[in-house]
Amino acid sequence: MRESIKKAIGSTVQDLIMSGIKTSFTERELKELGIEIPEVEVNAKDIQEIREKIKLSQNVFAKVLNVSSSSVRQWEQGKRTPTGSTKVLLELLKKNPNILNYRIESTSHHKQA
């Protein structure tokens, strides 16, 4: 396949994925089309900035993320790094700090009249 055609197809496939259209490409097929899934990069400073931007203490931030407060503390100190889906969630929070606001509810919603 010519390189220009491969690039055009890759661009179209990427647009399909970004618009939410279901595809069934394998990672190898995507790579052949020039589409890669980048590694998530979140460092200690990023995590602290995310938490401070949404104005939460380490304890409350941990509760919202459903992790221990010692994990958050160790991430921010650079002693440990988040893994797996937590890393992706932190990346999402970096892009959209309000994405988890639904996790913080007012207790007045739970009171009975």
N, C-alpha and C positions, 0 to 999 in steps of 0.2 A: 504494500500500500504506500502510495506517495506520502511524503511527510506533510505536505499542505492539506491533503485530504484527512490524514490522521488528526492534525491539529483542529480542523473544522469539526470533525466528528467529536473529538474530545471536548471542544468548547460547547457543542450542542448538548452532549451528555451531562456536562457540568451544570449547564443551565437547567436541564430537566431535574437534576437532583436538587439544586438550589430552590427550584419552584415547588418542590414537594411531590413531584410525580414519582411514583414508585418505579424503581428499576431493579434489575436482578443481575447486575454486573458483579463479577468476582473482583477481588483486589488486583489480581494479575491482569485482568482485562482493563480495568481502570488505569493501571500503571502503563500498559501498552498504549493507551490513548493519551498519556501525558497527564493523567489526573492522579494526584497523590493525596492521602489523608495525612496532614502534618501532625507531628508530635505536639502534645500540649505542653506549653512552657509557662509554668507559674512558679515564681521564686518567693522567698521569705518576704521580701519587700512588697511584692505584688499582693500577697495575702493580707499583710497588715494594712496596706492602702485600701484594699477592697473592704475590709472590716470597718476601717475608720470612715470611709466614704458613706457607708450605710449606717454609721453612728451606732454600732453595737459593741458591747463589751465582749471580751473573749468568751466568757461563759454563755452569753446569749447567742453569739455567733455559732458556737459549738452546738448548742441546742437546735438552732435553725438548720444546721448542716447534718444533724443527727450523728455527731462525732463527740469524742470526749474533749473537755476543755484543755486537758494536757496535750492532746494532739494539736489543737490550734496554737497553743503556747509554743510547742516544739517546732511547728512549721514556721512561725514568725521569728523564732530564734535561729532558724536554719539548721536545727539539730536533726530534723526529719523532714521528709517531703511527702505531700499527699500522693496517693496512688489511685489508679483506676478511675471509676466514675466520679469520685470526689474531685479529682484533678480537672475533669471536664466541667463539673459543676462550678468550680472556682473560675474557670475560664469564661463560662457563661456569665457569672456574676461580675467579672471584670468588664465585660461588654455591656451588660444590662444589670446594674446594681439593684434594681427593684424587682427582679425576677422571682425572688422568694418572699416578697412582702406578704403573700397569702398565708405563709407559715406563722405569722405573728397576728394573732386574733385578739380583739378586745374581749375582756371577760364579760362585758355587758351583753354580748351576743348569747352567752350561755345562761344568763340569769332568767329565772322564771318569774312571771308577773304575779 
